[in-house]
Amino acid sequence: MMWLFFGSLVAEVFVNGFGDIPIYKDMKNVDDSLVLFDKITGRYISSEIIGDYKKSDVEDFYFKVLPNLGWEKIGDDLFFRGKEILEIDYKQENSKTRVLFSVFPKK
């Protein structure tokens, strides 16, 4: 997890488009990966991060942190909160892990 200090102001780095989902350690947001649609039926958000970590470590982090943010696990890499579903797709590419976060309205 990365923290930025400015006097007494502390800001945590979050996944682009998700104001409350922290980025694991020093993974980075993938440029131009954010897709956001706000419709009458709900919001659709997709954003990706990448970093030099094992897939299992990143999965374990989000498995532990998301319930603390109100997301209830309802399936493999699938969470529910309010009227939204959060789907997470993990991909290992050599030493790097890519994580795609997608939020969409519950049907």
C-alpha positions in Angstrom: 0.0 0.0 0.0 1.3 3.4 -0.9 0.9 6.5 1.3 1.7 10.1 0.3 2.4 12.6 3.1 1.8 16.3 2.7 2.1 17.9 6.1 -0.8 16.4 8.1 -2.7 15.3 4.9 -2.5 11.5 4.2 -3.8 10.2 0.9 -4.0 6.5 -0.1 -3.7 5.5 -3.8 -6.8 3.9 -5.2 -7.7 2.0 -8.3 -8.7 4.6 -11.0 -12.5 5.2 -10.9 -12.9 3.4 -7.6 -12.6 5.9 -4.8 -12.5 3.2 -2.1 -10.6 0.3 -3.5 -6.9 0.6 -2.6 -4.1 -0.4 -4.9 -2.0 -3.3 -3.6 1.4 -2.1 -2.4 3.0 -0.2 -5.2 1.1 -1.6 -8.2 0.2 1.0 -10.8 -2.9 2.1 -12.6 -2.8 1.1 -16.2 -2.9 4.3 -18.4 -6.1 4.7 -20.4 -7.7 1.5 -18.8 -10.5 3.4 -17.1 -13.9 3.0 -18.7 -16.9 4.7 -16.9 -20.5 4.8 -17.9 -23.1 6.3 -15.5 -26.6 5.2 -16.6 -30.0 5.4 -15.1 -29.7 1.7 -14.3 -26.4 2.1 -12.4 -22.8 2.7 -13.0 -20.4 0.6 -15.1 -16.7 0.9 -14.3 -13.7 -1.0 -15.5 -10.1 -0.2 -14.6 -6.8 -2.1 -14.5 -3.7 -2.2 -12.3 -0.4 -3.9 -12.8 2.6 -4.8 -10.7 5.5 -7.1 -9.9 3.7 -9.4 -7.5 2.6 -13.0 -7.4 -1.1 -13.4 -8.4 -1.8 -15.3 -5.2 -0.5 -12.5 -3.0 -2.7 -9.9 -4.8 -5.8 -12.2 -4.7 -5.2 -12.7 -0.9 -5.0 -9.0 -0.3 -8.3 -8.2 -2.1 -10.0 -11.2 -0.5 -9.2 -9.8 2.9 -9.7 -6.0 2.3 -12.9 -6.0 0.2 -15.2 -7.3 3.0 -13.9 -4.5 5.2 -15.1 -2.1 2.5 -18.6 -3.5 2.5 -18.2 -6.0 -0.4 -19.7 -9.4 0.3 -18.0 -12.4 -1.5 -20.7 -14.2 -3.6 -18.4 -16.3 -5.9 -14.9 -16.7 -7.2 -13.6 -13.2 -7.6 -17.2 -11.9 -7.4 -18.5 -9.5 -4.8 -21.7 -7.7 -4.0 -22.4 -4.3 -2.3 -25.6 -2.4 -2.3 -27.0 -2.6 -5.9 -23.6 -3.4 -7.5 -21.5 -6.4 -8.4 -17.7 -6.2 -8.4 -15.8 -8.7 -10.6 -12.1 -9.1 -10.4 -10.0 -10.8 -13.1 -6.4 -11.7 -12.2 -3.8 -12.5 -14.9 -0.2 -13.5 -14.3 2.2 -12.3 -17.1 5.7 -13.6 -16.3 6.6 -11.7 -13.0 3.8 -9.2 -13.3 0.2 -9.5 -12.3 -2.6 -7.6 -14.0 -5.9 -7.0 -12.2 -9.0 -5.9 -13.9 -11.8 -4.5 -11.7 -15.3 -4.3 -13.1 -18.4 -2.9 -11.4 -21.9 -3.2 -12.9 -25.5 -3.0 -11.5 -27.0 -6.1 -10.0 -29.8 -7.4 -12.3 
